[in-house]
Amino acid sequence: STHPATARATPSFLKRDFPRVPLTSSRALFDRLAALGEELIALHTMQRTLPHLTRYPVAGSNVVDKVRYAEPSGAAGGRVYVNAEQYFDGVPPAVWESHIGGYRVAEKWLKDRRGRALSYDDLTHYQNVVAALARTLELQAGIDEAIAGVDDWPYS
């Protein structure tokens, strides 16, 4: 369920106006949301990187061909294939399904490189993207939890 303070940030609303940032009169809530937002910014600008969740275990050409996701068979994440043989292992389903700006981020990044051989830096960057997306989902849940039950948004 969408919190009333963020309900207006729907795709149809965003076509007409900018998202509104609700402000609270609670200093503690403001500080909590500011800290969560600061971490989001650091992750999304790659100023902060996290330990990798994924492995790239198969040597080969690294050429991006047909990108696809294979659901996990156990508790570990699934596989994101870059071609018939090579894949990133350990990608959580929620990360694969994560959308920003109408795109599945983990898929689009690779599809934008179709026909290219991924370098070591590319492989590492993709692993950083996956880790950042996983942490983003945790932070979004933290934001939702922090604002749950808050009905007083005097500055929204």
C-alpha positions as CSV (number, residue, x, y, z in Angstrom):
1,S,0.0,0.0,0.0
2,T,1.2,3.5,-0.8
3,H,1.5,6.0,2.0
4,P,-0.6,9.2,1.4
5,A,2.5,11.3,1.5
6,T,4.0,9.5,-1.4
7,A,0.8,8.5,-3.2
8,R,1.1,11.4,-5.6
9,A,4.4,10.1,-7.0
10,T,2.6,7.9,-9.5
11,P,3.7,7.8,-13.2
12,S,0.5,9.7,-14.2
13,F,1.1,12.4,-11.6
14,L,4.8,12.7,-12.6
15,K,3.8,13.4,-16.2
16,R,2.0,16.6,-14.9
17,D,4.1,17.7,-12.0
18,F,7.3,17.1,-9.9
19,P,7.2,14.8,-6.9
20,R,6.6,16.5,-3.6
21,V,8.8,15.9,-0.7
22,P,6.7,15.8,2.4
23,L,8.3,17.6,5.4
24,T,7.5,16.8,9.0
25,S,7.5,18.9,12.1
26,S,9.2,15.9,13.9
27,R,12.9,16.5,14.2
28,A,13.5,12.8,14.9
29,L,11.6,11.7,11.8
30,F,13.2,14.3,9.6
31,D,16.7,13.2,10.8
32,R,15.8,9.5,10.1
33,L,14.5,10.2,6.6
34,A,17.5,12.5,5.9
35,A,19.9,9.7,6.9
36,L,18.1,7.2,4.7
37,G,18.0,9.6,1.8
38,E,21.7,10.4,2.2
39,E,22.5,6.7,1.9
40,L,20.3,6.3,-1.2
41,I,22.2,9.2,-2.9
42,A,25.6,7.7,-2.0
43,L,24.5,4.3,-3.5
44,H,22.9,5.7,-6.6
45,T,25.9,7.9,-7.4
46,M,28.3,5.0,-6.6
47,Q,30.0,7.1,-3.9
48,R,29.4,4.1,-1.7
49,T,29.9,0.5,-2.8
50,L,28.8,-2.6,-0.9
51,P,30.1,-6.2,-0.8
52,H,29.1,-8.0,-4.0
53,L,26.1,-10.4,-3.7
54,T,26.9,-12.0,-7.1
55,R,29.6,-14.1,-8.7
56,Y,30.5,-14.3,-12.4
57,P,31.8,-17.9,-12.4
58,V,32.1,-18.9,-16.0
59,A,35.0,-17.7,-18.2
60,G,34.3,-16.9,-21.8
61,S,33.8,-14.1,-24.4
62,N,31.8,-11.8,-22.0
63,V,29.9,-10.6,-25.0
64,V,26.3,-9.6,-24.1
65,D,23.9,-11.4,-26.3
66,K,20.5,-12.6,-24.9
67,V,19.9,-11.2,-21.4
68,R,17.6,-13.3,-19.4
69,Y,16.9,-14.2,-15.7
70,A,16.6,-17.7,-14.4
71,E,14.7,-18.0,-11.1
72,P,16.7,-19.3,-8.1
73,S,16.4,-23.0,-7.4
74,G,17.2,-22.6,-3.7
75,A,17.7,-19.9,-1.1
76,A,20.3,-18.1,-3.2
77,G,19.4,-15.6,-5.9
78,G,18.8,-16.4,-9.5
79,R,21.1,-16.2,-12.5
80,V,21.3,-13.3,-15.0
81,Y,22.6,-14.7,-18.2
82,V,24.6,-12.3,-20.5
83,N,24.9,-15.0,-23.2
84,A,24.2,-18.8,-23.5
85,E,27.0,-19.8,-21.1
86,Q,27.9,-16.8,-18.9
87,Y,25.9,-15.4,-16.0
88,F,25.9,-13.5,-12.8
89,D,24.9,-15.9,-10.0
90,G,23.1,-14.8,-6.8
91,V,20.8,-12.0,-8.1
92,P,17.8,-11.8,-5.8
93,P,14.4,-11.9,-7.7
94,A,13.4,-8.6,-6.1
95,V,16.5,-7.0,-7.4
96,W,15.9,-8.3,-10.9
97,E,12.3,-7.0,-10.8
98,S,13.3,-3.6,-9.4
99,H,12.1,-0.8,-11.6
100,I,13.4,2.8,-11.7
101,G,12.1,5.2,-14.3
102,G,9.9,2.5,-15.9
103,Y,12.9,0.2,-16.6
104,R,14.1,-3.0,-14.9
105,V,17.5,-1.6,-14.0
106,A,19.4,-4.9,-13.7
107,E,18.2,-5.9,-17.2
108,K,18.5,-2.5,-18.9
109,W,22.1,-2.0,-17.9
110,L,23.1,-5.2,-19.7
111,K,20.8,-4.8,-22.7
112,D,22.3,-1.3,-23.3
113,R,25.6,-3.2,-23.8
114,R,24.3,-5.9,-26.2
115,G,27.0,-6.9,-28.7
116,R,29.8,-5.7,-26.5
117,A,32.3,-7.7,-24.6
118,L,32.1,-6.7,-20.9
119,S,35.4,-5.6,-19.4
120,Y,36.5,-6.4,-15.9
121,D,35.4,-2.9,-14.9
122,D,31.9,-3.5,-16.5
123,L,31.6,-6.8,-14.6
124,T,32.5,-5.1,-11.3
125,H,30.2,-2.2,-12.0
126,Y,27.2,-4.5,-12.7
127,Q,27.9,-6.3,-9.4
128,N,28.0,-2.9,-7.7
129,V,24.6,-2.1,-9.3
130,V,23.1,-5.3,-8.0
131,A,24.3,-4.7,-4.5
132,A,23.1,-1.1,-4.6
133,L,19.6,-2.2,-5.8
134,A,19.4,-4.7,-3.0
135,R,20.3,-2.1,-0.4
136,T,17.9,0.4,-2.1
137,L,15.0,-2.1,-1.5
138,E,16.0,-2.3,2.1
139,L,16.2,1.5,2.4
140,Q,12.8,1.9,0.7
141,A,11.3,-0.5,3.3
142,G,12.9,1.5,6.1
143,I,11.4,4.7,4.7
144,D,8.0,3.1,4.5
145,E,8.3,1.9,8.1
146,A,9.5,5.3,9.3
147,I,6.5,7.1,7.8
148,A,3.9,4.5,8.5
149,G,1.2,5.9,10.7
150,V,2.4,9.5,10.3
151,D,-0.7,11.5,9.5
152,D,0.6,15.0,10.2
153,W,2.5,16.3,7.2
154,P,2.1,20.1,7.8
155,Y,4.5,21.1,5.0
156,S,3.5,18.7,2.2
